[in-house]
Amino acid sequence: MAFLLYERIQNKDDIVIVPTGINFKLAGYNAIYDLWKERGCPFNCGWNISMEDLNKYYQKKLNTNSAYHFIIDFDPNSKSRIGLIEILDIYVFTVGSDNGKNIAWNPLMLRMQDILYEEYSDNKFPADKEKVISQIKYPSKIELKEFVEFLYLNGDDKYWNWGRNGMTNAVFIQGEVRNYFKQYF
């Protein structure tokens, strides 16, 4: 997956998003960890990161006032489809012990929406994918389809990095964690 930072531009009656050439980082000691620290390091409870929170974080980090969109190209090497999705909210439940000094893991629910999805067959994939994704007319509210994805970040022992990819990457959600996420359904 490629985590692409796009900038919003008002173009007459339409909103257009264009790539900044910058990749955004959620895992590791980056956005999620930094925003957790800003919130006072909550543990054994749920907390939320909105798109507005991510915008403010990256505006400060990049010293700009641009309005950003957080786009994921979920299959950047594909030659049969282009799939871009946008992060709207990130719901986190940070599990820890020792008064939050030892974080075990962070189950995540990402609320997202499709921005651009095209499948190609019979060698009709665009010769220049970069041109296709270089300026995207932002879909209308009617066209947008929301969905959620569950992932997790490891805790302190694995530096807040993503859970294992390529293997079973299940998030077993029980008890307080389940109750936290359940309120959004």
Buried (B, 14 or more C-beta within 10 A) or exposed (E): EEBBBBBBBEEEEEBBBBBBEBEBBBBBEBBBBBBBEEBEBBBBEBBBBEBEBBBBBBBEBBEEEBBBBBBBBBBBEBEEEBBBBBBBBBBBBBBBEEEBEEBBBBBBBBBBBBBBEEEEEEEEBEEEBEEBBEEBEBBEEEEEEEEBBBBBBBBEEBEBEBBEEEEEEEBEBEEEBEEBBEEEE
